[in-house]
Amino acid sequence: MADLTTSWLGLELSSPFVVSASPLTRDPAAIALAVEAGAGAVVMYSLFEEQLVHEQLAAHRFLDARLDADAEARSFLPDVDVFALDATPYVQQLERLRARVDVPIVASLNGTTPGGWTTYARKLEAAGASALELNLYEVATSPLESGATVEDRQLAVVAAVVAEVDIPVTVKLSPFYASVPAFVRRLEHAGARGVTVFNRFYQPDVDLEHLDVDRRLVASTSAELPLRLHALAVLAPTTTISLGCTGGVHTGLDAAKAILCGAHVVAVASALLMHGPRHVGVLKDELAAWLVSKGYRSSAEARAVMDLRSAPDPHAWERLNYARMLDGWRERPIG
Ligand SMILES: Cc1cc2nc3c(=O)[nH]c(=O)nc-3n(C[C@H](O)[C@H](O)[C@H](O)COP(=O)(O)O)c2cc1C
């Protein structure tokens, strides 16, 4: 059996398979099964900036009854059906998971604007989180805010969270930056100890019957993996912080690809929601068998073997591959 241990964010993990943030982490029994099957760490579902801001506003309302009478002001607040507007259940769930399993539990904060909500990072550390994942999910909607301004704002959030805690902070990114490696370099300078690529960009469809937005969440497929592989191969030679891959890992072979491109861990959600938490064991066995078949004694040995380190000019290499791929269409027709 190949050695699957990995080091991520300074934490020593028994395997590179991480249970990614999802409703599965609301169920301690399911998490225990995933860990038993070989998960090396668990990232909890997110605590959202919007929830925490509301909790703070609620405290203000207690002091200022007038605001409560103002229906318009209240309408700006998140829908109570969507969010638990109190961080206490989250902290309690973190403590429950900690008591149940013996792998690092990573708490997840999800937000994009600096503000008092980032101080909650300290509560999560106090409750026993081994690390924090900060999810910077957002979709730019204002023509008045440039990409550079968005990045500066996000970096301010990262720096604020990092300043609150001693545990490592990793950042979950979306793919939409003009230069992912340059932004990751800035994240590193802001104190991030890792990045995970990439958030899935939830693309609501249009319901033509009801002229409404169709928000159904569709599980990923392995087809989403190459975008991540490409980013990992670009990032691995340019940064020393930990690299996580999320999005499209459905088999042990998908995990092998991510590791070859530079991932320290792969964070899996859809496959576990579809096949159950024990599926981690299947992924682990497939990865181990592939490593052995290629003569690797450990996943660490295979890590980053296929990153862009050996390309003398990665930018030119990317352009050439792009041109070759378009040209190759004649030999391997589409469809
Ligand atoms: C139902 C569901 C809920 C999720 N909730 C969160 C969340 O609270 N915070 C977060 O950072 N990611 C969340 N994610 C994203 C996953 O953690 C993961 O990054 C993404 O689904 C890509 O991995 P996958 O291809 O294995 O599904 C969620 C995903 C699903 C499917």
The ligand as an SDF file (V2000), in Angstrom:
LIG
                    3D

 31 33  0  0  0  0  0  0  0  0999 V2000
  -24.7790   21.0490   -1.4820 C   0  0  0  0  0  0  0  0  0  0  0  0
  -23.4530   21.7460   -1.4190 C   0  0  0  0  0  0  0  0  0  0  0  0
  -23.2130   22.6630   -0.3970 C   0  0  0  0  0  0  0  0  0  0  0  0
  -21.9760   23.3340   -0.3380 C   0  0  0  0  0  0  0  0  0  0  0  0
  -21.7540   24.2260    0.6750 N   0  0  0  0  0  0  0  0  0  0  0  0
  -20.5490   24.8650    0.7320 C   0  0  0  0  0  0  0  0  0  0  0  0
  -20.2560   25.7670    1.7870 C   0  0  0  0  0  0  0  0  0  0  0  0
  -21.0550   25.9780    2.7120 O   0  0  0  0  0  0  0  0  0  0  0  0
  -19.0610   26.4040    1.7620 N   0  0  0  0  0  0  0  0  0  0  0  0
  -18.1300   26.1830    0.7810 C   0  0  0  0  0  0  0  0  0  0  0  0
  -17.0460   26.7710    0.8150 O   0  0  0  0  0  0  0  0  0  0  0  0
  -18.3760   25.3070   -0.2180 N   0  0  0  0  0  0  0  0  0  0  0  0
  -19.5550   24.6640   -0.2730 C   0  0  0  0  0  0  0  0  0  0  0  0
  -19.7950   23.7800   -1.2790 N   0  0  0  0  0  0  0  0  0  0  0  0
  -18.7560   23.5600   -2.3080 C   0  0  0  0  0  0  0  0  0  0  0  0
  -17.9540   22.2850   -2.0350 C   0  0  0  0  0  0  0  0  0  0  0  0
  -17.2580   22.3890   -0.8050 O   0  0  0  0  0  0  0  0  0  0  0  0
  -16.9500   21.9760   -3.1530 C   0  0  0  0  0  0  0  0  0  0  0  0
  -15.8960   22.9190   -3.1150 O   0  0  0  0  0  0  0  0  0  0  0  0
  -17.5650   21.9980   -4.5340 C   0  0  0  0  0  0  0  0  0  0  0  0
  -18.8260   21.3490   -4.5400 O   0  0  0  0  0  0  0  0  0  0  0  0
  -16.6440   21.3260   -5.5320 C   0  0  0  0  0  0  0  0  0  0  0  0
  -16.3520   20.0030   -5.1580 O   0  0  0  0  0  0  0  0  0  0  0  0
  -17.1290   18.7460   -5.8040 P   0  0  0  0  0  0  0  0  0  0  0  0
  -16.8860   18.7780   -7.2760 O   0  0  0  0  0  0  0  0  0  0  0  0
  -16.4960   17.5510   -5.1580 O   0  0  0  0  0  0  0  0  0  0  0  0
  -18.5790   18.8920   -5.4810 O   0  0  0  0  0  0  0  0  0  0  0  0
  -20.9900   23.0830   -1.3390 C   0  0  0  0  0  0  0  0  0  0  0  0
  -21.2540   22.1350   -2.3340 C   0  0  0  0  0  0  0  0  0  0  0  0
  -22.4490   21.4640   -2.3830 C   0  0  0  0  0  0  0  0  0  0  0  0
  -22.6770   20.4590   -3.4730 C   0  0  0  0  0  0  0  0  0  0  0  0
  1  2  1  0
  2  3  1  0
  2 30  2  0
  3  4  2  0
  4  5  1  0
  4 28  1  0
  5  6  2  0
  6  7  1  0
  6 13  1  0
  7  8  2  0
  7  9  1  0
  9 10  1  0
 10 11  2  0
 10 12  1  0
 12 13  2  0
 13 14  1  0
 14 15  1  0
 14 28  1  0
 15 16  1  0
 16 17  1  0
 16 18  1  0
 18 19  1  0
 18 20  1  0
 20 21  1  0
 20 22  1  0
 22 23  1  0
 23 24  1  0
 24 25  2  0
 24 26  1  0
 24 27  1  0
 28 29  2  0
 29 30  1  0
 30 31  1  0
M  END
$$$$
